[in-house]
Amino acid sequence: MKPALLVQDIQNFWLYDPDSNQELRKSVEKRLDVINEAIAWFRKSKLPIIVGYTVDKEQGLLPGTKPFEVPKTVSINETDLKVTKLHASAFGNPELGAMLRNEGCDTLVIVGLSASGCVLATYFGAFDWDIRPYLIQGGVASHNEEHVRFAEEICDTLKVQSLEQLVRSTVSR
């Protein structure tokens, strides 16, 4: 197994726009430590980190603008891979599937937004690419905490501390 991490849609627009949902912002802030811990684990393990961005021309969510960017509180690097999307699933852009294949990844671990929207759509879209998806427990956020609970209940979910064991157990088979 070779996993990649997808940091899904944690963009300034969703968190800091004056019209944004404050509950979503609180949910992300509550989970930042886990999200950054997952990023650190993938970086230390020299495994791909992919940052997923939503593009929405009508809302002004465009590359090169402040609303489009990831907040500085999220530990991504300029060298991390990037993919944009127009719809809920990051696999709606075939570039993500091609990127994973190019990196030799057969597993996608997801953190980010939103538990009941883009995260779930991407999770289930992974199966169409023969990619095994997981959510990081405590690493997905929503404007509604019940949505987080539901996503973590119906999806295969891992703790960051379980990643090493999972990768090691599949390599030793």
Buried (B, 14 or more C-beta within 10 A) or exposed (E): EBBBBBBBBBBBBBBEBEEBBEEBBBBBEEBBEBBBBBBEBBBEEEBBBBBBBBBEEEEEBBEEEEBBBBBEEBBBEEEBBBBBBEEBBBBBBEBBBEBBEEBEBBBBBBBBBBBBBBBBBBBBBBEEBEBBBBBBBBBBBBBBBEBBEBBBEEBEBBBBEBBEEBBEEBEEE
